[in-house]
């Protein structure tokens, strides 16, 4: 018998791993952002800020 | 639009907090998810209405991470200590021993949920009392929601003079007033708050009958703790205010349960045979982790050479001045300083390592148990950490864009001279609710409260005392702190249920301080 997982089940299974990844990202990104800002790298800083926003969106999605 | 005070601006400034509170209380979202959406709300409002630019938001987020790491160090270490102690059987043993000491459920709840948390607040910082004691209350048979609510409400009164009075030290530094001038009213108001805190612990755990039964012991123990804290604080020993009061409370509490009226018959559970894995174990040895924590915390905090030796390595970042388009300026300066080896989290970590080695040596923890301990720590720690990162992010964005200041300013100018003393504690509580910290609330609002008191010709020490008392009582209601408590009792993601319970009780404790400040202002 073939078992198919629903979207919610897949999300549930992925959730703990995603949370771990999100935690690491959310701690590291602001430090890289700080280094970029202090080094005057505005473009890189903007990209990192975009990633921080995406990680927050990920947090709302994962819950 | 500018940063001037209007009802529209004030509501906008409040909106990120409302988003978090409504999502948690009404829609029952977990702290991390609600915090995430609250962060988006804070950023949007800051950019669209408060003139926040890219650099301001970026540096605000970096500062938030630094603040969060300071807290997460404690949480992860506290979780590790708790799981090591649990693996060694300490939690089960306390759950059995306390009913053996007294079968009186009200006294059991007061001993752990009011006295022990207050004592731990004296030494530990952010969330440690709840993280340590909530699981003990669950072990005594209270539900996880009750346990977190009891431990949170039980220690609020001890926050300002707890953690070596760091919040009070902030108050002195910011207002420029000596501790001798500020301590009397702050200690008086917090001493008064001690009584409803104890009564509420009894009510949450044991219902109205429990509350009735708790009146006499709470009056006796609460008076002793309030007086001890007052005497220590007003005699220049404010750093030990809550610790001394907690010790005095525990001594009187253990004395009371020896009296026939409060000893009661040990419960049947206490008389049962111990669990198979706990047979042959000594209660005192299983409690070693917590005893060691007390010894290490005292050694580091009270022996200056030890403290200075451990404080040699610190981590921080320098931040430039940032301002909004409307002229709200955050000065340049150093971010949160994390004292790597002298940090409360490090002290907890030393305790973890030493106690784990001893437990292994005496056979209380079996070989291979470390993997399951770390697994449990990860499970609780990751979720609460994400919530705290998001919540502190919200607070930092609000602070840097001037929203938090506007909220307090709105409250301070909306009330008459007569009413203001009753409002001041709520301003302190609001700051602590948003930032999750009495200390941060004092950083935000102490000067504002001082200015308001001077303008209204009110006693400055009274209003500052009301500020820190409100901040102390409000800090235990903050989502960031509730998340910490929930993480240790398996309630991660269900923080809304605890907050719904806590907010009503918190209104009672803050309201009591407000009433007391109002009455005192009429008398002086």
Interface residues (C-beta under 8 A of the other chain):
Chain A: X16 X19 X20 X22 X23 X26 X27 X30 X31 X33 X34 X37 X45 X46 X49 X52 X53 X56 X57 X59 X60 X62 X63
Chain B: X29 X30 X32 X33 X35 X36 X37 X39 X40 X43 X54 X55 X57 X58 X59 X61 X62 X64 X65 X68 X69 X317 X378 X379 X382 X383 X385 X386 X389 X390 X393 X493
